[in-house]
Structures are given as C-alpha cells and as structure tokens.
Amino acid sequence: MTQTKDFSLSQDELDSFISLVTRTTGIIPRESHKTGIKTYIEKILSKNSFTPSEYKHFLGTNPKLLSELINASTVNETYFFREEKQFSILKEKIFPQWKASFGTMPIRVWSAACSYGEEAYSISLLAHECGVTADITASDINSEVLEHCKSGIFLGSSIRQMDGQSFKNLLNDYQREDRKVEFPDHIKNSIHTKKINLAQIDSQETESILPKSQNIIFLRNVFIYFSQELRARILRTISEKCMCDGGILFVSMSEIAQLDSTVVPPSLETVMDGKVFYFTKKISSSGKTGVSNGKNFQ
C-alpha cells in the first residue's frame, strides 16, 4: 500500500501561496481564513506527494488545480434575505415604482458576489411577489458555488431565525419535509450564472462578460477582503460599465465606513433612506431617463 506523506507548510511557504491567492482573486484573507487555506494546501500536498514548489508550478500550468485552490480560498457564508431592510426598500419602493413605470418589462439585477445563490433567489422571490419580472445575473469567482446556485436547492440553515424573518413566508411554498428549500423552474430560470473575477473587473477579457445596463446591483460583504485600490477599481468599473443612469448599488451596511470618497467615484451618489444605505448612479448630462438609460428610483 502506498503511504502518503504528511506535509506541514512553513510560514514563508504559506505566505507565498496566500500572495498567489491575493494576486489572482484580490482577496486578502484574514488570519482565521488563512488556517483553512493552509489545511487545504497541506491535504493536496499529502494526497499527491507534491512539494510546495511543485504544487506552485502546477498551479501555474493547470487551470483546474488553480480553480480548486480559489474555490477553497473563498468565503461563502450567506443566507436568504440577508440585511432584510434592504429588501424592504425593494418591496416598498423600488419594485412598485418599476412596475408602475415599466409594467412587465424585466428589471435587470446583478448579484455580483452571489456565493451559493441565496441572495439571487431572494431577489427573484421578492420580485415575483411584487408582480415584477426580474432578469437576474448571479456571478462569483467560485465555480462550485455557481453550480450549487444553478441547482436551486438549499439547506435549511440558509434560513435564519433573526435577520430575514420579515420575508420568511416567501420560502414556505418551497420548503421540503427535510427542511431543504427547493425552487421550481420558473424561479430558477430567472437567474443566470456567470463566473466573474472581480479582481480582473477592468480587464478586457472580463469586460466582455460583465452584465451591462443593470438597474440594481448587489455587491455585499466582499469589500472587506479587498484593498483600497481594488475597491476603487471595482466601483469605478461598475459605475461606468454596468449601471444604468439612476441605477442602484447595494453594499453591506458593515462596509459603509470602508467606502469613502477615496474609492467611490463621483458618478455615484450616496443615499440614506431611513437606516438603509445605498448608491445611485447620477443622471448623465443628457438628462435622459427611462428604459434605455435606466430608472431613477428616488
């Protein structure tokens, strides 16, 4: 029987792999996050009898190995209707205004760091409840979570007892006896997945696949892992390439303090609606609004 050799990465070796992850994804892992990455790499080394230098070489030549490392290095904790006050704004203001102005015309929404997909499905469910047709793009750098999103099946742990409770009733029709949530085709078909690396958002290759003319973008709980320089590039590109005039960008309330005038482009305007924070894209100098240029929801 072949014996596998246990490997233990030195701090310098771990730091080298962390640097590779950061260069590739833009993610700057927290210390607790680094532990999981270290454990994953050590398992790969032991299973394949790689030395750290051999593994690093293979990462540069084998896209599948690199994709697997990236999948293991991303944080994918989320749940349905997270930060429910933002969804209340959708229900009470944005969706009704869209329906009154555009009827059955689809509203374009991008869940730009969708993880397993609970955010995208929350948007789809709420739009359906409000009588609005939604065309939703769900993107992530992690290929495994995108496959999970496509399946439309979620564990009961994706429903939380505190945050999101105002909208829990929208999930009742889809909860199985085993507490899993399974969505039908008419909900799944409103969501289209794309693999997008936000660290390369302004590259020519990524620009060709970016969702364009979006009315609403959710980009939440990712800026905490990015540098100031990358935050600025992401926000600038989203504003210039992806948002309609008057379009709305939701970020996490916990990230507000990290997004100041040094990273937020002049084209985005800060809005505080009660306790809810978001950005809107300013109307262009042409002064045009409407279907082709988006909708000013304020």
LINDA-V28826 format. One record per pair of residues at least 12 apart in sequence whose C-alpha atoms are under 8 Angstrom apart, sorted by the first residue. I is the first residue (numbers start at 1). J is the second residue. Records with the same first field share a line. If there is no record, write none. Layout:
I->J, J
//
This chain:
4->46, 47, 48, 49
5->46, 47, 49
6->42, 43, 45, 46
7->42, 43, 45, 46
8->42
9->38, 42, 52
13->52
14->38
17->56
18->34
21->70, 73
24->199
25->70, 141, 197, 198, 199, 200
26->198, 199, 225, 226, 227, 230
27->74, 225, 226
28->225, 226, 227
29->225
30->225
33->73
36->73
37->72, 73
40->72
41->69
67->142, 143
70->141, 142
71->141, 142, 143, 144
74->142
76->115, 116, 145
77->115
78->115, 116, 118, 119, 158
79->118, 119, 157, 158, 159, 160
80->118, 119, 121, 122, 158, 159, 160, 164
81->118, 119, 122, 163, 164, 167
82->119, 163, 164
83->163, 164, 252
84->163, 164, 165, 166, 167
85->275, 276
86->250, 276
87->123
89->276
91->126, 127, 130
93->297
94->297
95->127, 130, 132
96->130
97->297
98->132, 295, 297
99->131, 132
102->291
103->132
104->132, 133
105->133
106->132, 133, 134, 135
107->132, 133, 134, 135, 215
108->134, 135, 136, 137, 213, 214, 215, 216
109->134, 135, 136, 137, 214, 215, 216, 217, 218
110->136, 137, 138, 139, 211, 214, 216, 217, 218
111->136, 137, 138, 139, 217, 218, 219
112->137, 138, 139, 140, 217, 218, 219
113->138, 139, 140, 141, 218, 219, 220, 222
114->138, 139, 140
115->139, 140, 142, 145, 146, 149
116->145, 146, 148, 149
117->138, 145, 146, 148, 149
118->149, 158
120->136, 137, 138, 191
121->187, 188, 191
124->136, 187, 190, 191
125->170, 187
126->170
129->170
134->190
135->190, 191
136->190, 191, 192
137->191, 192, 193, 194, 211
138->191, 192, 193, 194
139->193, 194, 195, 196
140->194, 195, 196, 197
141->195, 196, 197, 198
142->195
143->195
146->193, 194, 195
149->193
150->188, 193
152->181, 182, 183, 184, 188
153->180, 181, 182, 183
154->180, 181, 182
155->179, 180, 181
156->179, 180, 181
196->209, 210
198->234
199->230, 234
201->233, 234, 237
202->233, 234, 237
207->241
210->241, 242
211->242
212->241, 242, 243
213->241, 242, 243, 244, 293, 294
214->242, 243, 244, 247, 294
215->243, 244, 246, 247, 248, 294, 295
216->243, 247, 248, 249, 250
217->243, 247, 248, 249, 250
218->249, 250, 251
219->249, 250, 251, 252
220->250, 251, 252
221->251, 252, 254, 255
223->255, 258
224->255, 258
228->263
229->263
231->259, 263
232->262, 263, 264, 265
233->263
235->263, 264, 265
236->264, 265
239->265, 267, 268, 281
243->281
244->281, 293, 294, 295
245->281, 282, 283, 284, 289, 293, 294, 295, 296
246->280, 281, 282, 283, 289, 294, 295, 296, 297
247->280, 281, 294, 295, 296, 297
248->278, 279, 280, 281, 297
249->278, 279, 280
250->277, 278, 279
251->277, 278
253->276, 277
256->277
267->281, 282
268->280, 281, 282
269->281, 282
283->296
//
